Amino acid sequence: MSSKVVIVGGGVIGSSIAYFLRASDPTVDVTVIERDPSYVKSSSALSAASIRQQFSTPLSIQMSLYGIEFLRGIGNILEVEGFKPAIDLHEGGYLFLATQAGDATLRENHALQRKLGADITLMGQDALHAKFPWLNVEDLAAGAFGESGEGWFDGYGLVQALRKKAQSLGARYIAADVTGLVRDGRRVTHAVASNGERYACDTVVNAAGAWARKTSAMMGIDIPVFARRRSIFNVSSPARLEHCPLLIDPTGVYFRPEGKTYICGTSPSADNDPDDLPLDEVDHAIFDEVIWPTLAHRVPEFEALRVENCWSGYYEYNVLDQNAIIGYHPDVENCVFANGFSGHGLQQGPATGRGVSELILAGKYTSLDLSSLSWERVLEGRPIVEKNVV
């Protein structure tokens, strides 16, 4: 039993853990140390803020099924003194498209998603054209569309709602950077902060997001999680696309509605994806050379596009397999890691918060078993193969 828990990082993962800890056991002392309470550079605030069940591994699907349940009930779950937070959840669905080369994988994934209870419809070329007449389907074999349980929301609003609820339950937030973690053998005894204070802990949680590697190094742990920049573009177009979902092209380029405009992006090629690129720069070349041509091909009306705004945020990118690392490390018996979500942190945050709180309080998972995401696979070099990485 941990009476004092220090959480490094107060984004969606850290704040979800803080909320679940205090909601589950009000006697636990929870301190969250967050370097930037404005969240200006946090992945939680800078992402495309979406949720899907269209993964290829059972656990990712189950985590997001719980995530959508949590988001749907957020007004009541995270109510504070009569104020019910709203995150503008729009269940517009994901639409994963496949050419003939990806058709078998799409169908295999769809069968698993349906088996686990996800509301996904598989569509052939004719059905795609009928439902989305603005879509160029000539080179497509199939598509998978989320009828419900998938869509997008206000990511910054979710972080703030979790933070405020955790605080209302007694979690303490410290606006500082963690500059050191003091180890005594196989335990971390204190977190040292930039405000000059030392915070004693029975358990420490690394929820530092894109800065997880720095926090891990303070304990002598090498974690395969790096800050990878992703640029997002807000574009306007005279196109009016009825029933527009969040569309994932076979190339990996995505777009979705954002009010009367659209946001879009893609991941750079593996040979052009260095670590720690500055967030105050945007990869305009990827828009001109990859995103715009792809959008214009897939949606002919997107020939006319105008960039209205753009920004960059970090993926906390797990280079082993782009899946989260959750759990204790064998070398540090009282540190729980919750890192490397690789763009899935917002949607997997509620399930992670619940699971990590169970691990700390009960010593095991009592709802959804997250043990396959443990350090064991990392240390043994056994990647979890996720076919639907975006």
Buried (B, 14 or more C-beta within 10 A) or exposed (E): EBEBBBBBBBBBBBBBBBBBBBBBBEEBBBBBBBBEBEBEBBBBBBBBBBBBBBBBBEBBBBBBBBBBEBBEEBEEBBBBEEEEBEBEBBBBBBBBBBBEEBBEBBBEBBEBBBEBEBBBBBBBBEBBBEBBEBBBBEEBBBBBBBEEBBBBBBBBBBBBBBBBBBBBBBBBBBBBBBEEBBBEEEBBBBBBBBEEEEBEBBBBBBBBBBBBBBBBEBBEBEBBBBBBBBBBBBBBBEBEBEEBBBBBBBBBBBBBBBEEBBBBBBBBEEEEBEEEBEBEEBBEEBBEEBBBBBBBBBBEBBEEBEBEEBBBBBBBBBBBBBBBBBBBBEEBEBBBBBBBBBBBBBBBBBBBBBBBBBBBBEEEBBEBEBBBBBBEBBEEEEBBEBEBBB
